[in-house]
Amino acid sequence: MKFLESAATTAAKTAIFNISSPTVKNGIERQKHTVTYSLRCPVTAFVGVFAAKPSLFTSGWDVDVIQGTEPNTLIVKDYITDGYDILLKYNESGNVTFAQQATGYNHPQYGAVTIRMASDNTPSTVNFCSRTMNLRVNYVVSAGTFGQATDTFVGK
């Protein structure tokens, strides 16, 4: 079993133990015990510097992701523009949600750009163990949106 090795995954695993003893009299033979386990990593193992790739741009850059002040929240610091953070909420299953928020970026043709969750029901996800996050997004301007896309974050 690989609990703390890099090959460990967060997918649940099952171990079955058959316990028997030829020397214990009156022992119940062939006891079977099943243990289900999965790798869980705390949010403190996740936060730090990430290589971010916003779908709105052709290249990415490094950002800091920190714990929010409220339970089960993360903050992407200065995501698109300095001074404009993105507040995210996560649950135990690794699903991420967020409200529509200003990015501070002004598109040269369409003006102010906000970010909101994609409306195609594809979830945004975070994996604290692999230090990855995928945000399903929709960048919005006064003329409409730039469509559904995925912004990626990989821990460094």
N, C-alpha and C positions, 0 to 999 in steps of 0.2 A: 504494500500500500504506500502510496506517495502522498503524504500529508503536506509537507512543507517544501517540496522540491518544485523546480520551475515547471515540470511536466504535470503538476497537479492541476485539476480543472475544478470549476465551481459546480459542475454537474454532479448531482447526487450519486453516490456509489453505495453498493450494498455488500457487506461481508457476512458470510454465514459460517458460524463456528459449530462444529460437531464435537461435543464433549462426552468422553466415555473413559472409564477406568477399569482395567481388568483386575485391579487389586483391591478396590473398595467394595466390601461386601454390602449387600442391600442397596447399592448405588443404583440410581435410575440410569439405565444405559441409553445411549444415543440421544442425549439431550441436544437439541438444536437451538442455537441462539442467533438471531439475525440483528445486525447493526447497520443502520443507514447513516451515512455521514456525508457532509459536503464541506468544501473549503469556504470559509467566510473570512473576509478581510474587513477591518474597520475603516471608516472614512478617513481616519488619520493616516492610513497607509496609501490613500488615494491622492490627497491634496498635494499640490506642488506645481512645478513648471510643466506645461504641456505644449506640444507642437499642435497648433490649431490650424485647421483648413476650412475657413468660411467659404461656403459655396458661392457667395456673391462675388468672390475675387478669384483670380487665376493662381495666386500664390498664397501661402500661409505665413504664420509667424508664431512666436512663442507667447504664451499667456500664462498668468498665474490663476490657479483655481484654488479657492480657499473655502473653509467651512463657513456657512452663514451663521448669523447670531440666533436664528430660530432653529428648532430641531428639524432634521432631515432637509436641510437646505445647503446649497453650494452657491458660490459667487464666482463667475468668470470675470476677473478684473480687467478693465480697459479692453474689452473684447474687440470691438471694431474701431473705436475712437477712445483716446485717453479721457478718463473721467466718466465714462459710461460703462457701468458694470451690468452683467446679465444675472438676474436672480433665478435659480432653478430649485425645484422641489423634487425629491426622490422618495421612493418607497422601498420596502424590504425586498421586493421582487426586482429592483433595479430599473424600474420605469421612472422616467423623468417628465415633469410637466413644468410649464412656465407661462406666465401671463404675457400679453403683448407689451413690449418695452421699447423705448427709444434707444437707438444705437449711437446717436451723435453724428452719424455719417450723412452727408448731403450728396446725393447722386448728382453729377454734373447736369443731367437732363431732367431728372424727375424730382429732385429736392430731397427733403428729409426721409430717411429710411428707418422703419421700425422692424422689429423681429417678433414673430409670433409662431406658435406651434403649427406644424403642417396639419391640414384638415383632411388628409386621406386615411386617417386612423392607423397609420404606421407609427408605432411607439418610438419615442426617444428613449435611449437606454444608457445606463452607466454600469461599469463593472469595476468594483473597487480593487479586485485582485489583479486584473490585467492592466489596470490604470488606463482604461479606454472609455470614451463616451461618444455616442452618436446622437446628435440632436436633429430631429426631423423638423425643418423650419420652413417658413414662408417669409420672405422679405417683402415688406409692404411700403408702397409709395402712394401719393395722391392719385396717380393714374391707374393703380391696380397693384399687381404683385409680380415678382420675378419667378413665380411657380414654386412647387414643392421641391425640396432638396434636403441633403444631409450635410451638416457641418460635423467634422470629425475632430477628435481630441485624442492624442496619444501621449501618455506620460513619458517624461525624459528621465 
